Amino acid sequence: MSLSGYSTAVVMHALPVGGGILALSPLPGAGGDYRGDLDHLASWRPAMVISIATQAELVDGGAQLLGQHIQDKGARWVHVAMPRGSGPTAVLETTWPDVSKQARRALLGGGRVLLHSPKGQGRCGMVALRLMIEAGEAPDEALDRLSAVCPETIGSEEQMAWAMRADRGAVTFVRHPVR
């Protein structure tokens, strides 16, 4: 709950990527209202939601059933755990190519992809940066655009190295004006 006794809706930072919209946010419930945040996120109508939190962080945040709740709202949900401050796990390295392909397919089709971590910052930013590069953006330009939308998105050195190692996609990036 906020100091005034009212919860605040989760804030999403959105930017155009590959013909669709990519957004970053904290976990639902971070502002004190899990159900309200979940409804707010669902009203944005994402095609895909990628949770970048460990299972313990989901439990600690009261979001242990998040995957089922997001799927009940009609979006595809993928859990890619990345511990705070560290690089991707072996499991993430193995599953990432398929997750990225699904996310880029949604974005290319004009869809919306939502990324969230406990605070919606470092890990979210690094996954967003990786997706932007894999969708065809130049790494430095992608980092500049992402930082302009949400300056707190820079993760650890290990996370940044992982993001910047991405193969730049063959898809031509189309820059859309931000509305």
C-alpha positions as CSV (number, residue, x, y, z in Angstrom):
1,M,0.0,0.0,0.0
2,S,1.1,3.5,-0.6
3,L,1.5,6.0,2.3
4,S,-2.0,7.4,1.6
5,G,-3.6,4.0,2.2
6,Y,-4.3,3.5,-1.5
7,S,-2.4,1.1,-3.7
8,T,-0.9,2.4,-6.9
9,A,-1.2,0.7,-10.3
10,V,1.9,-0.9,-11.6
11,V,3.7,1.4,-14.1
12,M,4.7,0.1,-17.5
13,H,7.4,1.6,-19.6
14,A,6.7,0.9,-23.3
15,L,8.5,1.4,-26.6
16,P,8.0,0.2,-30.2
17,V,10.1,-2.8,-31.2
18,G,9.9,-4.7,-34.5
19,G,6.4,-3.5,-35.4
20,G,4.9,-4.2,-32.0
21,I,5.2,-2.8,-28.4
22,L,7.6,-4.0,-25.8
23,A,6.9,-3.0,-22.2
24,L,8.7,-3.4,-18.9
25,S,7.1,-3.3,-15.4
26,P,7.5,-4.5,-11.8
27,L,5.7,-7.7,-10.7
28,P,2.0,-7.3,-10.2
29,G,1.5,-6.5,-6.5
30,A,4.6,-4.4,-6.1
31,G,2.4,-1.4,-5.3
32,G,0.2,-3.3,-2.9
33,D,-2.7,-4.4,-5.1
34,Y,-1.9,-7.7,-6.9
35,R,-5.4,-8.2,-8.4
36,G,-5.7,-4.6,-9.4
37,D,-2.2,-4.7,-11.1
38,L,-3.1,-8.0,-12.8
39,D,-6.3,-6.4,-14.2
40,H,-4.4,-3.3,-15.3
41,L,-1.8,-5.4,-17.1
42,A,-4.5,-7.5,-18.7
43,S,-6.3,-4.4,-20.0
44,W,-3.1,-3.6,-21.9
45,R,-3.8,-6.9,-23.8
46,P,-0.3,-8.4,-24.1
47,A,0.1,-11.3,-26.4
48,M,2.9,-12.6,-24.2
49,V,4.2,-12.0,-20.7
50,I,7.7,-12.9,-19.7
51,S,8.4,-13.1,-16.0
52,I,12.1,-12.6,-15.2
53,A,12.1,-13.4,-11.5
54,T,13.2,-16.4,-9.5
55,Q,10.5,-18.7,-8.1
56,A,11.4,-17.4,-4.6
57,E,10.9,-13.8,-5.7
58,L,7.5,-14.7,-7.1
59,V,6.5,-16.3,-3.8
60,D,7.9,-13.4,-1.8
61,G,5.9,-11.0,-3.9
62,G,2.7,-12.9,-3.5
63,A,2.7,-13.8,-7.2
64,Q,3.3,-17.6,-7.0
65,L,0.2,-18.2,-9.1
66,L,1.0,-15.4,-11.6
67,G,1.5,-17.7,-14.6
68,Q,-1.9,-19.2,-14.2
69,H,-3.6,-15.8,-13.6
70,I,-2.0,-14.3,-16.7
71,Q,-3.0,-17.3,-18.8
72,D,-6.5,-17.0,-17.4
73,K,-6.5,-13.4,-18.7
74,G,-5.7,-14.7,-22.2
75,A,-2.0,-14.0,-22.6
76,R,0.8,-16.5,-23.1
77,W,3.1,-16.7,-20.1
78,V,6.8,-17.7,-19.9
79,H,8.9,-17.8,-16.8
80,V,12.6,-17.2,-17.4
81,A,14.3,-17.0,-14.0
82,M,17.4,-14.8,-13.8
83,P,18.7,-14.3,-10.3
84,R,19.2,-10.6,-9.3
85,G,22.7,-9.3,-10.1
86,S,23.8,-12.4,-12.0
87,G,23.8,-13.5,-15.6
88,P,21.4,-16.0,-17.1
89,T,21.2,-19.5,-15.7
90,A,22.0,-22.5,-17.8
91,V,18.3,-23.2,-18.1
92,L,17.7,-19.7,-19.5
93,E,20.5,-20.0,-22.0
94,T,18.9,-23.3,-23.2
95,T,15.3,-21.9,-23.4
96,W,16.1,-18.4,-24.5
97,P,16.2,-19.1,-28.3
98,D,12.6,-20.4,-28.3
99,V,11.3,-17.7,-25.9
100,S,13.0,-15.0,-28.1
101,K,11.5,-16.5,-31.2
102,Q,8.0,-16.4,-29.7
103,A,8.4,-12.8,-28.4
104,R,9.8,-11.6,-31.7
105,R,7.0,-13.3,-33.6
106,A,4.4,-11.5,-31.5
107,L,6.2,-8.2,-31.9
108,L,6.5,-8.6,-35.7
109,G,2.8,-9.3,-35.9
110,G,2.1,-5.9,-34.2
111,G,1.5,-7.5,-30.8
112,R,2.5,-6.5,-27.3
113,V,5.1,-8.3,-25.1
114,L,5.3,-7.4,-21.4
115,L,8.5,-8.1,-19.4
116,H,8.6,-7.9,-15.7
117,S,10.9,-8.6,-12.8
118,P,10.4,-7.7,-9.1
119,K,11.2,-4.0,-9.7
120,G,10.9,-3.9,-13.5
121,Q,14.5,-2.6,-13.9
122,G,17.9,-4.3,-14.4
123,R,16.9,-7.8,-15.5
124,C,13.9,-6.5,-17.4
125,G,16.1,-4.0,-19.2
126,M,18.6,-6.6,-20.2
127,V,16.0,-9.0,-21.6
128,A,14.4,-6.0,-23.4
129,L,17.8,-5.0,-24.8
130,R,18.5,-8.5,-26.0
131,L,15.1,-8.7,-27.7
132,M,15.6,-5.3,-29.4
133,I,18.9,-6.4,-30.8
134,E,17.6,-9.8,-31.9
135,A,14.7,-7.9,-33.6
136,G,17.3,-6.1,-35.7
137,E,18.3,-3.0,-33.8
138,A,22.0,-1.9,-33.5
139,P,23.1,-2.6,-29.9
140,D,24.1,1.0,-29.1
141,E,20.9,2.5,-30.6
142,A,18.8,0.0,-28.8
143,L,20.5,0.8,-25.5
144,D,20.0,4.5,-26.1
145,R,16.3,4.1,-26.9
146,L,15.8,1.8,-23.9
147,S,17.6,4.1,-21.5
148,A,15.6,7.1,-22.7
149,V,12.3,5.3,-21.9
150,C,13.5,3.9,-18.6
151,P,16.9,4.9,-17.3
152,E,16.9,2.4,-14.5
153,T,17.0,-0.6,-16.9
154,I,20.8,-1.2,-16.9
155,G,21.5,-4.5,-15.2
156,S,24.7,-6.0,-13.9
157,E,27.9,-6.3,-16.0
158,E,27.1,-10.0,-16.6
159,Q,23.5,-9.2,-17.7
160,M,24.7,-6.5,-20.0
161,A,27.3,-8.8,-21.6
162,W,24.5,-11.4,-22.2
163,A,22.3,-8.8,-23.8
164,M,25.0,-7.3,-26.0
165,R,26.1,-10.8,-27.2
166,A,22.8,-11.1,-29.0
167,D,22.8,-11.9,-32.7
168,R,21.4,-8.9,-34.5
169,G,18.3,-10.2,-36.3
170,A,17.8,-10.2,-40.0
171,V,14.5,-8.4,-39.5
172,T,14.7,-4.8,-40.6
173,F,13.8,-2.5,-37.6
174,V,11.0,-0.1,-38.3
175,R,11.0,2.9,-36.0
176,H,7.5,4.0,-35.1
177,P,6.8,7.3,-33.4
178,V,6.1,7.0,-29.7
179,R,2.5,8.2,-29.0
